[in-house]
Amino acid sequence: MTDTPARLLSLLSLLQTPREWPGSELADRLGVSPRTIRRDIDRLRDLGYPVEATKGAIGGYRLVAGSAMPPLLLDDEEAVAIAVGLRAGAGHAIEGVDEASVRALAKLEQVLPSRLRHRVFTLQTATIPLTRGDGATIDPRTLTVMAGAVAGGERLRFGYRSVDGTETKRQVEPYRLVSTGWRWYLVAYDLGREDWRTFRVDRISEPFATGSRFSPRELPTGDAAQFLRRSMSRRSPRTEVEVNFAAPVEFVRARLPGYLGAPEPTGPDSCLLRTTTTDSLEWLALRLALVDCEFTVRQPVELTDCLRELGARLLRAATATADGSDRASDEGER
């Protein structure tokens, strides 16, 4: 890489991941000599970036928090606002906040001066966001610790609580963090089980990066999101579903969650949804009712039963009074 400005930006991007980079590895990554890396490190320091160097066989370079914000084209207020927003989004797993937000948060918190970190902490602890409440909440620091271990290739230790409440200690080689919009998952190689595993992050406690480096293993599927989908599908039974909607395909598509797939038009004012899902039939019945149009279930029969029970329950709720009597019966008597 002969373009000095582009090379400096690439070098800065590498240094902003929370790990220590040997000079030889940086030189290999950027296709230059170790001497050029040393000169580029001096240039970054001249620009105000606090790059620390350690000597020895395992020495290298890393970006540390300085006494002032380095020139990231952000003023103090912008840096605090971004950090607070990322922490809030990561902590509540809001749909649309993905792994890139966690990586950005890890990089930003690494270089924030202590005075700004204090302001972020104060704002975070003094405010309570109003959330939907149907997703698991997690400590953003848990995410940043794990994101740093993923980026730096460090083994992780943590406590894990399984679905039945069993507490275990795990040591893993973290591969990727995956957000589903509802929850965060860690895809990692479990050293104790000698196999790949997925961990719900809200069930992880006290994650700790051990400092022990590892060479990344090849994931069986080659893609963390795909691996998570397969892992989740193995745990839950899959159901074939077919539903006819008496509404245009655009209307229905806009009101169905994307993971159910796209319905097929069967006419100007009708469409058919064919999908396979691991959702519970009770939840699926509610989702179909929220589409807000007439529909008919072709399969499975069990889904029709769930809809019948849901309808009866809603009807009872709509006709019952606060004292437990039946409003419909009272009106008939009057």
Secondary structure, 3 states (H helix, E strand, C coil): CCCHHHHHHHHHHHHCCCCCECHHHHHHHHCCCHHHHHHHHHHHHHCCCCEEEECCCCCEEEECCCCCCCCCCCCHHHHHHHHHHHHHHHHCCCCCCCHHHHHHHHHHHHHCCHHHHHHHHHHHHHCCCCCCCCCCCCCHHHHHHHHHHHHHCEEEEEEEECCCCCEEEEEEEEEEEEECCCCEEEEEEECCCCEEEEEEHHHEEEEEEEEEECCCCCCCCCCHHHHHHHHHHHHCCCEEEEEEECCCHHHHHCCCCHHHCCCEEEECCEEEEEEEECCCHHHHHHHHHCCCCCEEEEECHHHHHHHHHHHHHHHHHHHECCCCCEHHHHHHHC
